[in-house]
Amino acid sequence: MAWRAGRGLTIAFAVLSALMAVLPVTIAWCTKLVLDEIAGGRPGAGVTAALGAALAGCGVLTALGPQIVQYVRDESGRRIGLVAQDSLFRATERFVGLARFEDPAFLDRIRMAQQYGGATPGMVVSAALGAARTVMTGAGFLVSLVTISPWMAALVVGAAVPSLAAELWLSRRRAAMLWGIGPVERREFFFGELLVNVQAAKELRLFGIGAHLRRLMAAQRRAANAERSRTDRRELGVQALTGTTAALATGGGLLWVLLSAANGTGGVGDVALFLAAVAGVQAAASGLVVELVTAHQQVLLFGHYLAVLDAEPDLPVPARPRRAGPLRRGIELKDVWFRYSPGHPWALRGVSLTIPYGGAVALAGRNGAGKSTVVKLLCRMYDPERGSVLWDGIDLREMDPAELRARIGAVFQDYMEYDMTAAENIGLGDLAALDDRGRVEAAARRAGVHGVVSGLPRGYDTMLSRIFAGPAADGPVEDGPAADGPAEDGPVVDGGGDVGVHLSGGQWQRLALARAYLRGERDLLILDEPSSGLDAEAEHEIHQGLREHRRGRTSLLISHRLGAVRDADHIVVLDGGRVVEQGTHTGLLACGGIYAHMFALQAEGYRQREDRNADAPRDRLSGAR
Ligand SMILES: Nc1ncnc2c1ncn2[C@@H]1O[C@H](COP(=O)(O)OP(=O)(O)OP(=O)(O)O)[C@@H](O)[C@H]1O
C-alpha cells in the first residue's frame, strides 16, 4: 500500500530513517576521537577541526532531521490512508446485498477497519522503518560496546529481550480488548447520537427520556473504561517489572564502567563512548520495543481491515452472468421461501406471483405481511432460501446484479434523504443526468416538487441538510422564495440561507419520487408506499401522475391506501408471508376476504369522517347553546 501510495516518498522515508539511524553512533565516535585527541596531549589541529566540523554537521542534521522525517512520515501516512480508505469502501461495494450490513459482528469489523484501516498502514510503515532505524542505531552502539566490553553488551541486550516479549504479549491483549469492547462502544455511540439527533429530540423531550438515555450511555462508557483500565493496569505492572530489570542491568553496567575508569583501565574517550553506547543501546532497545509493539498492535487491528477486504461476497455473483436484456415476458416469483437469517421466522412462505410485462401489479396486506421483502428480493438484495425469482425466465442469481438494478426504477418505503443539494438529491437517481439540469428539473416537475425547489434560496443548488451548511463562499444569498415557488408551503430556511434547509416529510418524499422519475424508462418500476407522507390533495395528484407513468409499463405498487391500488391490473394480497388472495379490485371485493375487509374499514373511516364533518356545525351550535 505504501508503495502504491507513493514510491518516491517511501524511498525518501527509508533513506532518511537510515540517515537518522547512523547519526547518534557517528556523533558518539566523533566525540570519542576528539576526546582521545585532546586527552592524548598532542592534538592535531587539522584532525580536531575535521572532527569538530563533522560534529557540527551531525548537530545540524540532528536538529533538522526529526522535523523532515516527521513531515515525510505524515505525508506518506496521508497518502497511504487515502489508498487504504478507498480499498476498504471499494471492498464494501462487493457486498451487493444487504445481509452484511445487518450483521452486527460484521458492522463492528467495518467500524474497526474504518477506525484503524486508514491510519494503520502508514503507522506500520512508520513503525517498521522506525524499528529498522533503532536496530541500526542499536547495532552501531552495540558494536561500539562490544569493543569495550562484550559482557556488558550481552547484559544490555539480555535485559531488553524479556521486555520485548512482554510488550508483544501485552499488545495482543490490548487488540483483543479493543475488539471485545466494540459492541459496548457501538451502543455508547448510538446513545450519544440519539441525544443530539434532531429527529429524536421531540420524543426525548416529550417523554423526558434524555436523562435515562444519558445514564445508559454512561453505563456503556463505564463498562468500556473498566476494560481499558484493566488493560492499562496490567500493562503498568508488566512494564514496571521489565523496566526495573533493564534499569538494574544498566545501572550495574555504569557502575562497572566508572570503577574501571577510576582504576585507569580505560581512556576518557572510551568512558564517553561507553556511556553513549549504553544509553544508545538501551534507548534503541526501548525504541525498538515501542516501534514493534505499535506495528504489532496495528497489524492485529489491521486484521479487521483485511477481514473486510477478504470477506466472501454476501451473494454469489456468477463469473459469467447471463444477459437478461430488456423485460419482454415478465417477472415471476416461484414458490419463494425467505427469512432474514436462520434465526428469524419466515418472512415469505412459498410466495408465487407474476408481474407480467406491461402490467401494473399491486401488493396489499397488513403490516409485516412481507410486501417490502418481496421488493427487496426483486432487486436481489437477498436471495430466496427456496424457490426462485425469474426475469423473463432467467433466475436473478444468474444475472449480474448491476445489470438487473439498472433495469429497475424504485421508490422505497424507507427512501433516503441525502444531505446534499436538491439537484444532487434528484440527480443521484441517474448519475448520467446528475449535471443535466434540464432532466433534473423535468423529473422534479413530474414529482410536483419543482416549485418548492426553485423557491429555495439557491434553487436546485441549495444544500438540503441539517448537518452541513450551504456553500458560504459562493456569495450572498437572496432570502425568500424566488421564481414560481409557493411561499406558503415552501420549506423552512434558517437564517440567511447558508444554514440548513428543512424540508417537510412530504417534500422529501416528492424528491425521492423525482429521483425515481429521473431514471426514466426502466423495465420495472417499483413504488413502495410512494405517497404515504403526502397530503390528500398531493397524494391524489401524485397517484394521477403515477397512473399515467405506469400506463403500459411493468410496475409494482405497494400501498396501504387501497384507493391507490384499486386501478392495478392485478392485486396480490399477502398475509403472514403467504399469498392469500389475488385478482382485480372488483373481484377481490366480491370474494369478501381480507382485501374486502380492509377496503370496507378504510371506506368506513372516510364515511365516518364525512359524517363528523357534516355534524360539526350542529355540534358547534349546540356547544354555543
Ligand atoms: N431486515 C430485517 N431483518 C429481520 N427481519 C425483518 C427485516 N425486515 C423485515 N423483517 C421482518 O420480515 C417480515 C416482513 O416484513 P416486511 O417489511 O416485508 O413487511 P411489510 O408487509 O412491508 O410491512 P409494512 O406494511 O409494515 O411495511 C416482518 O415480520 C419483519 O419483522
Ligand as a Chemical Component Dictionary entry (heavy atoms), coordinates in Angstrom:
data_LIG
# 
_chem_comp.id                   LIG 
_chem_comp.type                 NON-POLYMER 
_chem_comp.pdbx_formal_charge   0 
_chem_comp.three_letter_code    LIG 
# 
loop_
_chem_comp_atom.comp_id 
_chem_comp_atom.atom_id 
_chem_comp_atom.alt_atom_id 
_chem_comp_atom.type_symbol 
_chem_comp_atom.charge 
_chem_comp_atom.model_Cartn_x 
_chem_comp_atom.model_Cartn_y 
_chem_comp_atom.model_Cartn_z 
_chem_comp_atom.pdbx_ordinal 
LIG N1  N1  N 0 -34.031 -6.562 7.899  1  
LIG C1  C1  C 0 -34.825 -7.408 8.535  2  
LIG N2  N2  N 0 -34.329 -8.303 9.395  3  
LIG C2  C2  C 0 -35.120 -9.170 10.038 4  
LIG N3  N3  N 0 -36.458 -9.225 9.861  5  
LIG C3  C3  C 0 -37.012 -8.352 9.017  6  
LIG C4  C4  C 0 -36.240 -7.388 8.317  7  
LIG N4  N4  N 0 -37.069 -6.654 7.550  8  
LIG C5  C5  C 0 -38.311 -7.132 7.762  9  
LIG N5  N5  N 0 -38.284 -8.153 8.640  10 
LIG C6  C6  C 0 -39.414 -8.956 9.083  11 
LIG O1  O1  O 0 -39.986 -9.559 7.936  12 
LIG C7  C7  C 0 -41.398 -9.544 7.997  13 
LIG C8  C8  C 0 -41.978 -8.879 6.742  14 
LIG O2  O2  O 0 -41.564 -7.520 6.749  15 
LIG P1  P1  P 0 -41.898 -6.539 5.543  16 
LIG O3  O3  O 0 -41.142 -5.287 5.792  17 
LIG O4  O4  O 0 -41.680 -7.245 4.265  18 
LIG O5  O5  O 0 -43.451 -6.303 5.757  19 
LIG P2  P2  P 0 -44.431 -5.296 5.018  20 
LIG O6  O6  O 0 -45.572 -6.091 4.533  21 
LIG O7  O7  O 0 -43.707 -4.493 4.019  22 
LIG O8  O8  O 0 -44.865 -4.406 6.255  23 
LIG P3  P3  P 0 -45.327 -2.874 6.316  24 
LIG O9  O9  O 0 -46.686 -2.813 5.733  25 
LIG O10 O10 O 0 -45.345 -2.609 7.778  26 
LIG O11 O11 O 0 -44.317 -2.088 5.579  27 
LIG C9  C9  C 0 -41.763 -8.810 9.284  28 
LIG O12 O12 O 0 -42.075 -9.786 10.243 29 
LIG C10 C10 C 0 -40.498 -8.101 9.687  30 
LIG O13 O13 O 0 -40.369 -8.060 11.077 31 
# 
loop_
_chem_comp_bond.comp_id 
_chem_comp_bond.atom_id_1 
_chem_comp_bond.atom_id_2 
_chem_comp_bond.value_order 
_chem_comp_bond.pdbx_ordinal 
LIG N1  C1  SING 1  
LIG C1  N2  SING 2  
LIG C1  C4  DOUB 3  
LIG N2  C2  DOUB 4  
LIG C2  N3  SING 5  
LIG N3  C3  DOUB 6  
LIG C3  C4  SING 7  
LIG C3  N5  SING 8  
LIG C4  N4  SING 9  
LIG N4  C5  DOUB 10 
LIG C5  N5  SING 11 
LIG N5  C6  SING 12 
LIG C6  O1  SING 13 
LIG C6  C10 SING 14 
LIG O1  C7  SING 15 
LIG C7  C8  SING 16 
LIG C7  C9  SING 17 
LIG C8  O2  SING 18 
LIG O2  P1  SING 19 
LIG P1  O3  DOUB 20 
LIG P1  O4  SING 21 
LIG P1  O5  SING 22 
LIG O5  P2  SING 23 
LIG P2  O6  DOUB 24 
LIG P2  O7  SING 25 
LIG P2  O8  SING 26 
LIG O8  P3  SING 27 
LIG P3  O9  DOUB 28 
LIG P3  O10 SING 29 
LIG P3  O11 SING 30 
LIG C9  O12 SING 31 
LIG C9  C10 SING 32 
LIG C10 O13 SING 33 
# 
